[in-house]
Amino acid sequence: MATQAWDVLIVGAGPVGLLLGNLLGQTRKRVLLIDRHPGPPTASMAIGITPPSLAILRTLDLDRRFCASGVRVEHAVVHGHRRRLGELSFAGLDSPWPFILSQPQATTVRLLEENLTRFPNVELRRELHLERLEQQPGQVEVELRTASGHPLGESCRFLAGCSGAEGSVRRQCRLADQPHSYPQSFLMADFADSGELGGSAHLWFTADGSVESFPLPQQRRRWIIQTPQLCRDVDPGYLPEIVARRTGCRLRSPPLFQSAFGVRRLLARSYVRGRVVLAGDAAHLMSPVGGQGMNTGFADAAWLAQALDGMLTGSGSPALLEEYSTARREAARVAIGRAGRGMWLGTRRGRLHCLWREPLLKLLLSPAIRHHLPPYFAMLTIPNNPPQACPALGQRSGTCSS
């Protein structure tokens, strides 16, 4: 039996769920946000925040706080097997934020969770797991379970599944699509930054595999290497050894954080089933190459907040949620394709692949062409059509591009 009715129940207090909670909070909707974990993450995980995401954060007056806590990456250098191939500058982007902001996901979650306290109409409860949901006329009834196994009932007018690829909302609503696993695997770790690479991102595409490196706050740097197989229990010295061999850079301090990961692709058949909607990794998975996953989820949250506000206030068309599904699935499809092509290009191993890849990259990085690339990598060219049925909210936020 449900104890009280909420406007929206959000399952998952990751970056996307927290952003959606904040965006709905400022529209004075009654929101319950639940998460099965006892606390926020402590690891870096996703680090790149693009200009369209900063535009969304500006609607919450959070863009300056994010920029103050992160590192502005304005420049990227691309290397081949034995030589430097070229560079990109984000300084000319047509945006108030001509850079990619580098910030650990744990900091992103902390800032969003802190901001949530501004809204007394939003409640965050941790160590709650969604056991079951049932759609009724005009509402969704859910059965939750605490960490100790105690059942709780709640009801809401709409439910948003933001609990990631392993969450149960997509499966319970029969929206699940079978993930496709890529053969590539990677190992990432954060180290103290020696400063020799400056504030630039660096990418190496070698015959032995790719290496990526990005600056982080607090004089740290993220390193990601392509590995022959998934290396979950690898010695801490393995990544520095591979980095030295492929790039010549020496990492002399121990890793502050290390994680191995494979890569999957997923796009839910629909983001909507009745009064239940999906956003973020619950709706789509893509290669982390290019750092598009979390940012695509942020754009989902911005679109969805507008649609739900319109539905709850009666100012929007009943078709808003289907429009959300169509528009955001198309944006995710484009992002998934870009990430997959980028990973394919960068992870071809062997000297033979270097013979065609390096001339291609040099051409793309030539003065005549490279000015097209920063908007592409900053996600300013991914299609998105914000909801038209609630123009007042759209004018207030002004940020639905992805």
C-alpha positions as CSV (number, residue, x, y, z in Angstrom):
1,M,0.0,0.0,0.0
2,A,1.4,3.4,-1.0
3,T,2.0,5.8,1.8
4,Q,1.9,9.0,-0.2
5,A,1.8,10.2,-3.8
6,W,4.8,12.0,-5.4
7,D,4.8,13.9,-8.6
8,V,7.9,12.0,-9.8
9,L,9.9,9.1,-8.3
10,I,13.4,8.9,-9.7
11,V,15.2,5.6,-9.4
12,G,19.0,6.2,-9.3
13,A,21.0,9.0,-7.6
14,G,23.8,9.1,-10.1
15,P,24.6,12.2,-12.1
16,V,21.6,12.0,-14.4
17,G,19.1,11.2,-11.7
18,L,20.4,14.0,-9.5
19,L,20.3,16.5,-12.3
20,L,16.7,15.5,-13.1
21,G,15.8,15.9,-9.4
22,N,17.4,19.4,-9.4
23,L,15.6,20.4,-12.6
24,L,12.2,19.2,-11.3
25,G,13.0,20.7,-7.9
26,Q,13.2,24.2,-9.2
27,T,9.7,23.7,-10.8
28,R,8.4,22.9,-7.3
29,K,7.4,19.4,-8.2
30,R,7.3,16.9,-5.3
31,V,10.1,14.4,-6.1
32,L,11.4,11.3,-4.4
33,L,14.9,10.2,-5.4
34,I,16.0,6.8,-4.3
35,D,19.3,4.9,-4.7
36,R,20.3,1.4,-3.5
37,H,23.8,2.4,-2.5
38,P,24.6,3.8,1.0
39,G,26.5,6.8,-0.3
40,P,27.7,8.5,-3.4
41,P,30.7,7.2,-5.4
42,T,34.3,8.0,-4.4
43,A,36.0,7.1,-7.7
44,S,36.6,9.4,-10.7
45,M,34.8,7.4,-13.4
46,A,33.3,9.8,-16.0
47,I,35.3,13.1,-16.1
48,G,34.3,15.1,-19.2
49,I,31.6,17.8,-19.1
50,T,30.8,19.4,-22.4
51,P,29.5,23.0,-23.1
52,P,25.8,21.9,-23.7
53,S,25.9,20.2,-20.3
54,L,27.3,23.4,-18.7
55,A,24.4,25.3,-20.3
56,I,22.0,23.0,-18.6
57,L,23.8,23.5,-15.3
58,R,23.6,27.2,-15.7
59,T,19.8,27.0,-15.4
60,L,20.5,25.8,-11.8
61,D,23.2,28.5,-11.2
62,L,25.7,25.6,-11.0
63,D,28.0,26.3,-14.0
64,R,30.3,28.6,-12.1
65,R,30.6,26.1,-9.2
66,F,31.4,23.3,-11.6
67,C,34.0,25.4,-13.5
68,A,35.6,26.5,-10.2
69,S,36.1,22.9,-9.1
70,G,37.1,21.4,-12.4
71,V,39.9,21.9,-15.0
72,R,39.3,23.6,-18.3
73,V,40.7,21.5,-21.1
74,E,41.2,23.9,-24.0
75,H,43.7,22.0,-26.1
76,A,44.2,18.4,-27.2
77,V,47.4,16.9,-28.8
78,V,47.2,13.8,-31.0
79,H,50.2,11.4,-31.3
80,G,50.9,8.5,-33.6
81,H,53.1,5.5,-33.1
82,R,56.3,7.5,-33.0
83,R,55.4,11.1,-33.8
84,R,53.1,14.0,-33.1
85,L,50.3,14.2,-35.6
86,G,48.6,17.5,-34.7
87,E,46.5,19.3,-32.2
88,L,43.0,20.8,-31.6
89,S,41.9,23.9,-29.8
90,F,38.5,24.4,-28.3
91,A,39.1,28.1,-27.8
92,G,37.2,29.1,-30.9
93,L,34.0,27.2,-29.9
94,D,30.8,29.2,-30.3
95,S,29.9,28.8,-26.7
96,P,30.2,30.7,-23.4
97,W,32.3,27.6,-22.4
98,P,35.0,27.2,-25.0
99,F,36.5,24.1,-23.4
100,I,35.8,20.6,-22.1
101,L,35.5,20.7,-18.3
102,S,37.4,17.8,-16.6
103,Q,36.0,16.8,-13.2
104,P,35.7,13.5,-11.4
105,Q,32.2,12.0,-11.4
106,A,32.3,11.9,-7.6
107,T,32.6,15.7,-7.5
108,T,29.8,16.1,-10.0
109,V,27.6,13.9,-7.9
110,R,28.5,15.8,-4.7
111,L,27.8,19.2,-6.2
112,L,24.4,18.0,-7.6
113,E,23.5,16.4,-4.3
114,E,24.4,19.5,-2.3
115,N,22.3,21.6,-4.6
116,L,19.4,19.3,-4.1
117,T,19.0,20.6,-0.5
118,R,17.8,23.9,-1.9
119,F,14.5,22.3,-2.7
120,P,12.4,21.2,0.2
121,N,10.0,19.5,-2.2
122,V,12.7,17.0,-3.2
123,E,13.7,14.1,-0.9
124,L,16.7,11.8,-1.4
125,R,16.6,8.4,0.3
126,R,19.5,6.0,0.1
127,E,19.7,2.2,0.6
128,L,16.4,1.7,-1.1
129,H,15.9,-0.9,-3.9
130,L,13.0,-0.9,-6.3
131,E,11.4,-4.4,-6.0
132,R,8.3,-4.0,-8.2
133,L,6.3,-1.4,-10.0
134,E,2.7,-1.5,-11.2
135,Q,1.1,1.1,-13.4
136,Q,-2.4,2.1,-12.5
137,P,-4.7,4.8,-14.0
138,G,-3.1,8.1,-13.3
139,Q,-0.2,6.8,-11.2
140,V,2.5,4.2,-10.6
141,E,2.6,2.1,-7.5
142,V,6.0,0.8,-6.4
143,E,7.3,-1.6,-3.8
144,L,10.6,-0.6,-2.3
145,R,12.9,-2.6,0.0
146,T,15.4,-1.3,2.5
147,A,18.9,-2.7,3.1
148,S,17.5,-4.6,6.0
149,G,14.8,-6.1,3.9
150,H,11.9,-4.0,5.2
151,P,9.2,-3.4,2.4
152,L,7.9,0.1,1.8
153,G,5.2,1.3,-0.6
154,E,5.1,4.6,-2.5
155,S,3.1,6.0,-5.4
156,C,3.9,8.6,-8.0
157,R,2.4,10.2,-11.1
158,F,5.5,9.4,-13.1
159,L,8.5,7.2,-12.5
160,A,11.9,7.9,-14.1
161,G,14.5,5.1,-14.3
162,C,18.0,6.6,-14.0
163,S,19.6,3.6,-12.3
164,G,22.0,2.7,-15.1
165,A,22.4,-0.3,-17.4
166,E,22.0,-2.8,-14.6
167,G,18.9,-1.1,-13.1
168,S,15.6,-3.0,-13.0
169,V,13.2,-0.3,-14.4
170,R,14.0,-1.0,-18.1
171,R,13.7,-4.8,-17.5
172,Q,10.4,-4.6,-15.6
173,C,8.8,-2.4,-18.3
174,R,10.1,-4.7,-21.0
175,L,12.0,-2.0,-22.7
176,A,15.3,-3.9,-22.4
177,D,17.5,-4.3,-25.4
178,Q,20.3,-6.9,-25.5
179,P,23.6,-5.0,-25.0
180,H,26.3,-5.5,-27.6
181,S,29.8,-6.1,-26.3
182,Y,32.8,-4.7,-28.1
183,P,36.0,-6.7,-28.2
184,Q,38.1,-3.8,-26.9
185,S,39.1,-3.5,-23.2
186,F,40.7,-0.8,-21.2
187,L,42.4,0.0,-17.9
188,M,42.2,3.5,-16.4
189,A,43.9,5.0,-13.4
190,D,44.4,8.4,-11.8
191,F,48.0,9.6,-10.9
192,A,49.6,12.6,-9.4
193,D,50.4,14.9,-12.4
194,S,54.0,15.6,-13.0
195,G,53.1,18.7,-15.0
196,E,55.1,17.7,-18.1
197,L,52.0,17.5,-20.3
198,G,50.6,20.8,-19.2
199,G,46.9,21.4,-19.1
200,S,46.3,19.6,-22.4
201,A,44.6,16.3,-23.2
202,H,46.9,13.9,-25.0
203,L,46.0,10.9,-27.2
204,W,48.3,8.3,-28.6
205,F,47.3,5.9,-31.3
206,T,50.1,3.4,-31.5
207,A,50.6,0.0,-33.1
208,D,50.4,-1.6,-29.7
209,G,47.2,0.1,-28.6
210,S,45.8,3.5,-27.6
211,V,46.6,5.7,-24.6
212,E,44.6,8.7,-23.5
213,S,45.5,11.2,-20.8
214,F,43.5,14.1,-19.3
215,P,44.2,16.6,-16.6
216,L,42.2,16.5,-13.4
217,P,41.7,18.9,-10.5
218,Q,44.1,18.7,-7.5
219,Q,47.1,18.2,-9.7
220,R,46.0,14.8,-10.9
221,R,45.9,13.2,-14.3
222,R,43.7,10.4,-15.8
223,W,45.4,7.7,-17.9
224,I,43.6,5.2,-20.0
225,I,45.3,2.4,-21.9
226,Q,43.9,-0.2,-24.3
227,T,44.6,-3.7,-23.0
228,P,44.7,-7.1,-24.8
229,Q,42.1,-8.4,-22.4
230,L,40.1,-7.3,-19.4
231,C,42.7,-6.8,-16.5
232,R,40.6,-6.6,-13.3
233,D,43.3,-7.8,-10.9
234,V,46.4,-6.3,-12.5
235,D,49.5,-5.2,-10.6
236,P,49.6,-1.3,-10.0
237,G,52.8,-1.2,-12.0
238,Y,51.2,-2.6,-15.2
239,L,49.7,0.6,-16.4
240,P,52.8,2.8,-15.9
241,E,54.9,0.2,-17.7
242,I,52.5,0.2,-20.8
243,V,52.3,4.0,-20.7
244,A,56.2,4.3,-20.7
245,R,56.4,1.8,-23.6
246,R,53.8,3.4,-25.8
247,T,54.4,7.1,-25.0
248,G,57.7,7.6,-23.3
249,C,56.0,9.2,-20.3
250,R,57.1,8.1,-16.9
251,L,54.5,7.7,-14.1
252,R,56.5,7.5,-10.9
253,S,53.8,7.7,-8.2
254,P,51.4,4.9,-7.4
255,P,47.8,5.1,-8.8
256,L,45.2,6.9,-6.7
257,F,42.4,5.0,-8.4
258,Q,42.4,2.1,-10.9
259,S,39.6,0.3,-12.8
260,A,39.4,-2.1,-15.7
261,F,36.4,-2.0,-18.0
262,G,35.0,-3.4,-21.2
263,V,32.7,-1.6,-23.6
264,R,29.1,-2.2,-24.4
265,R,26.5,-0.6,-26.7
266,L,22.8,-0.4,-25.9
267,L,19.8,1.6,-27.1
268,A,16.4,0.9,-25.5
269,R,13.6,0.2,-27.9
270,S,11.7,3.0,-26.4
271,Y,12.3,5.4,-23.5
272,V,8.7,5.4,-22.4
273,R,6.2,2.8,-21.2
274,G,3.0,4.5,-20.0
275,R,4.0,6.6,-17.0
276,V,7.5,5.2,-16.8
277,V,10.4,6.8,-18.6
278,L,14.1,6.0,-18.9
279,A,17.1,8.4,-19.0
280,G,20.9,8.1,-19.0
281,D,22.6,4.7,-19.0
282,A,19.2,3.0,-18.3
283,A,18.3,4.1,-21.9
284,H,21.6,4.0,-23.7
285,L,25.2,2.7,-23.4
286,M,28.1,3.7,-25.6
287,S,31.8,3.6,-25.9
288,P,33.5,6.0,-23.5
289,V,35.6,7.3,-26.3
290,G,34.8,11.0,-26.6
291,G,33.2,11.2,-23.2
292,Q,29.6,11.4,-24.5
293,G,27.7,9.0,-22.2
294,M,27.1,11.1,-19.2
295,N,26.6,14.3,-21.3
296,T,24.0,12.5,-23.4
297,G,22.3,11.6,-20.1
298,F,22.4,15.2,-19.0
299,A,20.6,16.2,-22.1
300,D,18.0,13.5,-21.5
301,A,17.4,15.0,-18.0
302,A,16.9,18.5,-19.4
303,W,14.4,17.4,-22.1
304,L,12.6,15.1,-19.6
305,A,12.3,17.7,-16.9
306,Q,10.6,20.0,-19.4
307,A,8.3,17.2,-20.6
308,L,7.3,16.1,-17.1
309,D,6.7,19.7,-16.0
310,G,4.4,20.2,-19.0
311,M,2.5,16.9,-18.3
312,L,2.2,17.6,-14.6
313,T,1.0,21.2,-15.0
314,G,-1.3,20.5,-17.9
315,S,0.5,22.9,-20.2
316,G,2.0,20.2,-22.3
317,S,0.6,17.8,-24.8
318,P,0.0,14.1,-23.7
319,A,2.4,13.2,-26.5
320,L,5.3,14.9,-24.9
321,L,6.8,11.7,-23.5
322,E,6.7,10.0,-26.8
323,E,8.3,13.1,-28.3
324,Y,11.0,12.8,-25.6
325,S,11.6,9.1,-26.5
326,T,11.9,9.8,-30.3
327,A,14.1,12.9,-29.9
328,R,16.5,11.5,-27.3
329,R,16.8,8.0,-29.0
330,E,17.9,9.8,-32.1
331,A,20.5,11.8,-30.2
332,A,21.7,8.7,-28.5
333,R,21.9,6.8,-31.8
334,V,24.1,9.5,-33.3
335,A,26.3,9.6,-30.2
336,I,26.6,5.8,-30.1
337,G,27.7,5.8,-33.7
338,R,30.3,8.5,-33.2
339,A,31.7,6.8,-30.2
340,G,31.9,3.5,-31.9
341,R,33.6,4.9,-35.0
342,G,36.1,6.8,-32.8
343,M,36.9,3.7,-30.9
344,W,37.3,1.6,-34.0
345,L,39.7,4.2,-35.6
346,G,41.8,4.6,-32.4
347,T,42.1,1.0,-31.3
348,R,43.3,-0.7,-34.5
349,R,46.6,-2.4,-33.6
350,G,49.6,-3.3,-35.7
351,R,52.0,-1.4,-37.9
352,L,49.8,-2.0,-41.0
353,H,47.0,0.1,-39.4
354,C,49.4,2.9,-38.6
355,L,50.2,3.2,-42.3
356,W,46.7,4.4,-43.1
357,R,45.6,5.8,-39.8
358,E,48.4,8.3,-39.3
359,P,48.0,10.0,-42.7
360,L,44.2,10.2,-42.1
361,L,44.6,11.8,-38.7
362,K,47.2,14.3,-40.1
363,L,44.7,15.2,-42.8
364,L,41.8,15.7,-40.3
365,L,44.1,17.8,-38.1
366,S,45.4,20.0,-41.0
367,P,44.5,23.7,-40.9
368,A,42.0,23.4,-43.6
369,I,39.8,20.8,-41.8
370,R,40.6,20.8,-38.1
371,H,38.3,23.8,-37.3
372,H,35.3,21.4,-37.9
373,L,36.4,19.0,-35.2
374,P,36.1,21.0,-31.9
375,P,32.3,21.5,-32.2
376,Y,32.0,17.8,-33.1
377,F,33.9,16.6,-30.0
378,A,32.2,19.2,-27.8
379,M,28.8,17.6,-28.7
380,L,27.6,20.9,-30.2
381,T,26.6,19.1,-33.5
382,I,24.4,16.3,-32.1
383,P,20.8,16.8,-33.1
384,N,18.2,17.6,-30.5
385,N,14.8,19.2,-30.7
386,P,13.6,20.5,-27.4
387,P,9.9,20.1,-26.5
388,Q,7.7,22.6,-28.3
389,A,4.6,22.1,-26.2
390,C,5.8,23.9,-23.0
391,P,7.5,27.1,-24.4
392,A,7.5,28.9,-21.1
393,L,9.7,26.3,-19.4
394,G,11.9,26.1,-22.5
395,Q,12.5,29.8,-22.4
396,R,13.4,29.7,-18.7
397,S,16.0,26.9,-19.2
398,G,17.1,27.8,-22.8
399,T,19.2,24.7,-22.8
400,C,18.2,21.5,-24.5
401,S,21.0,21.1,-27.0
402,S,23.2,18.0,-26.7
